[in-house]
Amino acid sequence: METAGDDGRQRTRTPPRVLLDTNALFLPFTRHFPLEQEIHRILEGARIEVPQSVRGELDRLVERSRPNARAARAYAERFPVVPTDLKGDAAIETLARDLGAIIVTADGELRRRLYAKGMKVLFPRGEKHLAFVQGPRPRRPGSFGAPASRRVRDSRVRLGRRPSARGTGPRGTYEGSADYPERKQRSSVP
């Protein structure tokens, strides 16, 4: 695929790589889902590939006589295999991160994990469509806007922090602890 750059020269753009999860390979047979058409509609010229771990999982499902497993295995043979030594979701996640690939999955839990790690995911939406989502880019620890759990912690008191309702903290003893004097009751009479 060729595109013109700012300087007028022709540049080649590599087509996006797409990795199929096992449950995505079942979609054309369980829901009559146009998987290849949808991938190419969203990502023009995409290279669709199947991780080796997915092929192994399909082989085990064929041995157990799972419905549509034989058809899904035959469908997977249409696509090139990406070698990996890992198994399951870890293999897909590692390959996608290392190759910069997009994952197609119908597994909601896997999709949420990948989204949280800032990865690109295609998932079935409705009867015949795929939706594309990319999670927020992970930030470096200590950077502005990084989650508090990842910031470098120090012993200084953070400004704007409200004391908790109980216990002790950097500003002394708070209401609700044994050392705090009781408040005076307000009278209900105006």
C-alpha positions in Angstrom: 0.0 0.0 0.0 1.6 3.3 -1.1 0.9 6.7 0.3 2.4 10.1 -0.5 4.4 11.8 2.3 4.6 15.5 3.1 7.7 15.8 1.0 5.9 14.2 -2.1 7.9 11.0 -2.1 6.0 7.7 -2.2 6.2 5.7 1.1 5.1 2.2 1.7 2.9 1.5 4.6 3.0 -1.9 6.1 -0.4 -3.5 6.3 -1.7 -4.1 9.9 -1.3 -7.5 11.3 -4.3 -9.2 12.8 -4.2 -12.2 15.2 -7.3 -14.4 15.5 -8.3 -15.9 18.9 -9.9 -19.3 19.0 -13.4 -18.1 19.7 -13.1 -15.7 16.8 -12.5 -18.6 14.4 -15.9 -20.1 15.6 -17.9 -17.0 14.7 -18.4 -17.8 11.0 -19.9 -21.2 12.0 -21.9 -20.4 15.1 -23.3 -17.0 14.2 -22.8 -16.9 10.4 -20.5 -14.0 11.0 -18.6 -12.5 8.0 -15.2 -12.4 9.8 -12.8 -11.8 7.0 -15.1 -9.2 5.3 -15.4 -7.3 8.6 -11.7 -7.3 9.3 -11.0 -6.0 5.8 -13.8 -3.4 6.0 -12.2 -1.9 9.2 -8.5 -2.5 8.4 -8.0 -2.4 4.6 -5.3 -4.7 3.4 -4.8 -6.4 6.9 -2.7 -9.5 7.2 -4.7 -12.1 9.1 -2.7 -14.6 11.0 -3.3 -17.4 13.6 -1.0 -18.0 16.5 0.4 -21.6 16.8 -1.2 -21.9 20.3 -4.6 -21.3 18.7 -4.1 -24.0 16.2 -3.1 -26.4 19.0 -6.2 -25.4 21.0 -8.4 -26.1 17.9 -6.7 -29.6 17.5 -7.6 -30.4 21.1 -11.2 -29.3 20.5 -11.5 -31.4 17.4 -10.3 -34.4 19.5 -13.0 -33.8 22.0 -15.6 -33.6 19.2 -16.7 -30.0 20.0 -19.4 -28.8 17.6 -17.9 -26.7 14.7 -14.3 -27.3 15.9 -13.5 -29.2 12.7 -14.8 -26.4 10.5 -13.0 -23.8 12.6 -9.8 -25.8 12.3 -10.2 -25.9 8.5 -10.9 -22.2 8.4 -7.7 -21.5 10.5 -5.6 -23.3 7.9 -6.4 -20.6 5.4 -4.2 -18.2 7.4 -0.5 -18.2 8.1 0.8 -19.5 11.4 2.7 -17.3 13.8 5.1 -19.5 15.9 5.0 -19.2 19.7 6.0 -21.4 22.7 3.4 -19.9 25.0 -0.1 -21.2 25.5 -3.6 -19.6 25.7 -4.2 -15.9 26.2 -0.6 -15.2 27.3 0.5 -16.3 23.8 -1.9 -14.0 22.0 -1.1 -11.1 24.3 2.7 -11.5 24.0 2.5 -11.9 20.2 0.3 -8.9 19.8 2.6 -6.7 21.9 5.8 -7.9 20.2 4.4 -7.7 16.7 2.2 -4.6 17.2 -0.7 -6.7 16.0 -4.4 -6.2 16.5 -6.3 -9.1 18.2 -9.8 -10.3 17.2 -11.6 -12.0 20.1 -15.1 -12.6 21.3 -13.8 -13.2 24.8 -15.0 -10.3 27.0 -12.6 -10.9 29.8 -9.6 -11.0 27.4 -10.8 -7.9 25.7 -11.0 -5.9 28.9 -7.5 -7.1 30.0 -6.0 -6.1 26.6 -7.8 -2.8 26.7 -6.4 -2.0 30.1 -2.9 -2.7 28.7 -3.5 -0.2 25.8 -3.7 -2.8 23.1 -5.9 -2.8 20.0 -8.8 -5.2 19.8 -11.5 -6.1 17.4 -14.6 -7.7 18.8 -18.1 -8.7 17.6 -20.7 -6.0 18.0 -24.2 -7.0 17.1 -25.1 -9.6 14.5 -22.7 -9.0 11.7 -20.2 -6.3 12.7 -16.8 -5.9 14.4 -16.0 -3.0 16.6 -12.5 -1.6 17.1 -11.2 -0.4 20.4 -7.8 0.7 21.7 -7.1 1.1 25.4 -5.4 4.1 26.8 -1.7 4.2 26.3 0.2 3.0 29.4 2.1 5.8 31.1 5.5 5.6 32.6 5.5 5.5 36.4 6.0 8.9 37.9 4.8 10.8 34.8 2.1 13.5 35.1 -1.3 11.9 35.0 -0.2 8.4 35.9 -2.4 6.5 38.3 -1.6 7.2 41.9 -0.6 3.5 42.5 2.2 3.9 40.0 3.6 7.2 41.1 6.7 7.3 43.1 5.7 7.7 46.7 7.5 9.8 49.2 7.0 10.8 52.9 5.9 14.3 52.1 2.3 15.3 52.7 0.4 15.8 49.4 -1.4 19.0 49.1 -5.2 18.9 48.7 -5.5 15.6 50.5 -8.4 15.5 53.0 -7.8 13.7 56.3 -9.7 10.5 56.7 -12.6 10.2 59.1 -10.7 7.9 61.5 -7.2 7.2 62.7 -3.9 9.1 62.6 -2.1 10.5 59.7 0.5 13.0 58.7 -1.5 15.9 60.2 -2.1 14.3 63.6 -5.1 12.6 65.2 -8.4 12.7 63.5 -12.0 12.6 64.5 -13.2 9.2 65.5 -10.0 8.1 67.2 -9.7 7.6 71.0 -7.5 10.7 71.5 -9.9 13.1 69.7 -12.1 15.1 72.1 -15.8 14.7 71.5 -17.7 17.4 69.7 -20.2 19.5 71.5 -23.7 18.7 70.6 -25.6 21.5 68.9 -29.0 22.2 70.3 -31.9 21.6 68.1 -33.6 24.8 69.3 -32.9 27.8 67.0 
